[in-house]
Amino acid sequence: MGGAGAAPGRPAGPRPLDGVNVVALEHAIAAPLCTRHLADQGARVIKIERPGSGDFARDYDARVNGLASHFVWSNRSKESLTLDLKHASAQPVLAQLLARADVLVQNLAPGATARLGLSFDALHAQHPRLIVCDISGYGSDGPYRDRKAYDLLIQSESGFLSVTGTPGEPAKAGCSIADIAAGMYAYSGILAALLQRGRTGLGSRIDVSMLESMVEWMGYPLYYAFAGAPPPPRTGAAHATICPYGPFPAGDGGVVMLGLQNEREWLAFCRDVLRRPELAADARFASNPQRSAHRDALHALIVEAFAALSADEACARLDAARIANARVNDMHAVWQHPQLQARGRWVEVGTPAGPIPALLPPGVADADAPRMDAVPALGQHTDAILHELGWPAAHIDALRRDGTI
């Protein structure tokens, strides 16, 4: 049934989640990203998709050899089974899958799984070891329970937009940060639930809210605005409360990102980078709060000093002074990033449109070979899964004729 692709140069052998079976009623990003991480660790993920159309993220764009960028990123190493859950003939198939499953993950519309009889309460008596992970915009109760939620809407509700952008205009994150936050909390919650089940023998329900996931990530600006204090201002790519920390233009048109964290670094920055040691004694810049209060004046002084340097020369001075710095890379530069290349982080995975590069999952233990199998075509594994469940070919053909699969 699915392959066992692994990263070249890594040991082949048991993975942490080998033998764990996951049924995924998923679309878009949050749940697919969660289950892809489970698949990376060896879990078998059966992705149930709508016949004919599948996960609507398949159609977000066609940037990867005709395939959607979101979809190829979040769906490798899975098996695609087409099944119309609203069709009566689908229920025996789903029941067989759940009887074998360790985990059910879903991010369908609010209330959809309850209407299908797939809530944790409905399933627990028959499947006491089953872990059910529900991912939604706002959680399973409360006044916002039934509201639709998309990534940008949650960025807005969580306060993220209020601290991101420029003084004149808020800006969203350039990736699906609220979906990613929820997907990663779902992933870690499932891992914890598997450990708990190992002690108790019982499954549990995990209720992951996109809003709560993002608000957790907003902890620093929330506490910065504690008890009615002014929140962090929107400062573009610069840090709102640490100064200098942000992008600065060099004389050759390049941009250098730098960040200072303490007074020792400030002294070294004045002496060895700006080569104006007297600035360290300037009362306007004597502490981080003072530098933040006079950030415009300090920014002008740094720009003036960097105007005589290329970006490479500015970075060389910063490196010599042991000041953290980085380039402002675009996506093309990230594909070619020398650190990722040197660490062998890119491998090939298959897709219906041919092989593509894929980043090895971060944080996988050295003893494990992450699973790096293909991105599935819609319904690619339907017949094989049904044969495994004991359905004869004639019955599978009947399911296909009546639109169940």
Secondary structure by P-SEA (a helix, b strand, c coil): cccccccccccccccccccbbbbbcccccaaaaaaaaaaaaccbbbbbbcccccccccccccccccccaaaaaccccbbbbbbccccccaaaaaaaaaaaccbbbbbccccccccccccccccccccccbbbbbbcccccccccccccccaaaaaaaacccccccccccccccccaaaaaaaaaaaaaaaaaaaaaaaaccbbbbbbbbaaaaaaaaaaaaaaaacccccccccccccccccccbbbbbccccbbbbbbbccaaaaaaaacccccccccccccccccaaaaaaaaaaaaaaaaaaaccccaaaaaaaaaaacccccccccaaaaaacaaaaaaccbbbbbccccbbbbccccccccccccccccccccccaaaaaaaaacccaaaaaaaaaaccc
